[in-house]
Amino acid sequence: MSVRTDPNLRLLFAALLLWMLGVGLYEQLIPIYARQELGATPVQLGTLFTLRNLALAAGFLIGWMLADRFSRRTVILVSWIAGVPVPLMLAAAPSYLWLLPGLLLYELTYFGLPAIHAYITQRVPPSELASAFGTMGTVTSMGFLVSPTLGGFIADRWGIRTVLVIAFVLFCLSSVLILRLQHGGPGTMPAAQPRSLSWDHLRPLAPAIWIYTGVVFMVQITVPYVTPFLREARGLSLSEIGFLGSTQAVGAVLLTPIVGRLGDRLGLLSTLAGQLVIFSSGMLMTVYGPAALLPLMAALRCRAPLNALGQAFIGARAPAAMVGRAFALGGILSAALSAAGVFVGGFAYRIHPAYPILISVGSAAALALALAWLRPGGAPAPDTDAAGPTQG
């Protein structure tokens, strides 16, 4: 069954679209909200996002325990509902420290993401994994096509707290859809006897997990600092920053399905290396490029194509009995490394606002070179950079 013919996947992606519309309204405004309205310094902002990444690691650890042992529909549903009140919690914060309960709760709800990834992996043919995760990335990015611009517009006129209340309404609507996911079918229930992850099981997974971890690290290290950089170093308004968020989503919507198809046809390693070059170019020009090119650079530094390729890489290598825990392990490692990177990024931003972005560019270049070096020697298994064992 494919994404086009599976009603449950279409329902899941529709719920994701509504959810990401809500997230897109406020996500880019949170660092500015913390800095300008709640008084956080760069180091305090970095500390907030460090704790946020540690909570994300904890969420994936919970996902590790749940993904292959309980009904994936139940795990997805509980994680979804738990995230609904987060925008209201953020809106009620009287100081930057009071952002923590909402931010940490949201990251903990990521315990449902390994179940989502496992659900998708086991409902599509192995030869369509990259395309399926590309579709997921495209759908979630579509939520950012309009919402960052709209969120910036609303924030300029009525304040960021109004934006957060609207996001809460969208989260509620998304949850109504997720409640309609049907019981049964491929990927819904875990393996009858989930196996423990021994080193023999981890060995073929290790390259995929470390590559995914590297991708997430060099993306996440910029998250708290790009919008403050655009606001404080390049002097953009909230509306302009919101517009750049929308153009970033345009890039994701255009690039992610193409990258997914290329990953299925040309191999994941080659496609990922090329996408890392595109991402790092967009980041570098965000710092040094002319203002007129910032919308184009925002489109090039979109994250969804990289995430889709990394997720497909893990899905292609994970045994069926432990696919959920494989995704959870990648999430735990990437979140832990991102926490350290974001904390260091706060001190780097204090020295110069461009430094966290430049660290990301250097990390992306190093990873692209590592993939280029790995490619000629082959992957750990004959078909590592294909999307599944049936690829030609």
LINBELWO-V160250 format. One record per backbone hydrogen bond with DSSP energy under -0.5 kcal/mol. CO is the residue of the C=O (numbers start at 1). NH is the residue of the N-H. Records with the same first field share a line. If there is no record, write none. Layout:
CO: NH + NH
This chain:
2: 6
3: 6
5: 7
6: 10
7: 11
8: 12
9: 13
10: 14
11: 15
12: 16
13: 17
14: 18
15: 19
16: 20
17: 21
18: 22
19: 23
20: 24
21: 25
22: 26
23: 26 + 27
26: 29 + 30
27: 30
29: 33
30: 34
31: 35
32: 36 + 37
33: 37 + 38
34: 40
38: 96
41: 45
42: 46
43: 47
44: 48
45: 49
46: 50
47: 51
48: 52
49: 53
50: 54
51: 55
52: 56
53: 57
54: 58
55: 59
56: 60
57: 61
58: 62
59: 63
60: 64
61: 65
62: 66
63: 67
66: 69 + 70
71: 75
72: 76
73: 77
74: 78
75: 79
76: 80
77: 81
78: 82
79: 83
80: 83 + 84
81: 84
83: 86
84: 87
85: 89
86: 90
87: 91
88: 92
90: 93
95: 98
96: 99
97: 100
99: 103
100: 104
101: 105
102: 106
103: 107
104: 108
105: 109
107: 110
108: 111
109: 112
110: 113 + 114
112: 116
113: 117
114: 118
115: 119
116: 120
117: 121
118: 122
120: 123 + 124
121: 124
125: 128
126: 129
128: 132
129: 133
130: 134
131: 135
132: 136
133: 137
134: 138
135: 139
136: 140
137: 141
138: 142
139: 143
141: 144
142: 145
143: 147
146: 150
147: 151
148: 152
149: 153
150: 154
151: 155
152: 156
153: 157
154: 158 + 159
155: 159
159: 162 + 163
160: 164
161: 165
162: 166
163: 167
164: 168
165: 169
166: 170
167: 171
168: 172
169: 173
170: 174
171: 175
172: 176
173: 177
174: 178
175: 179
177: 180
178: 181
185: 188 + 189
188: 72 + 73
191: 194
196: 198
198: 202
199: 203
200: 204
201: 205
202: 206
203: 207
205: 209
206: 210
207: 211
208: 212
209: 213
210: 214
211: 215
212: 216
213: 217
214: 218
215: 219
216: 220
217: 221
219: 222
220: 223
222: 225 + 226
225: 229
226: 230
227: 231
228: 232
229: 233 + 234
230: 236
237: 241
238: 242
239: 243
240: 244
241: 245
242: 246
243: 247
244: 248
245: 249
246: 250
247: 251
248: 252
249: 253
250: 254
251: 255
252: 256
253: 257
254: 258
255: 259
256: 260
257: 261
258: 262
259: 263
260: 264
261: 265
262: 266 + 267
263: 267
267: 271
268: 272
269: 273
270: 274
271: 275
272: 276
273: 277
274: 278
275: 279
276: 280
277: 281
278: 282
279: 283
280: 284
281: 285
282: 286
283: 287
284: 287 + 288
285: 289
290: 293
291: 294
293: 297
294: 298
295: 299
296: 300
297: 301
299: 302
303: 307
304: 308
305: 309
306: 310
307: 311
308: 312
309: 313
310: 314
311: 315
312: 316
313: 317
314: 317 + 318
319: 322
320: 323
322: 326
323: 327
324: 328
325: 329
326: 330
327: 331
328: 332
329: 333
330: 334
331: 335
332: 336
333: 337
334: 338
335: 339
336: 340
337: 341
338: 342
339: 343
340: 344
341: 345
342: 346
343: 347
344: 348
345: 349
346: 350
347: 351
348: 352
352: 355
354: 358
355: 359
356: 360
357: 361
358: 362
359: 363
360: 364
361: 365
362: 366
363: 367
364: 368
365: 369
366: 370
367: 371
368: 372
369: 373
370: 374
371: 375
372: 376
373: 377
374: 378
375: 378
381: 384
383: 386
385: 268
388: 391
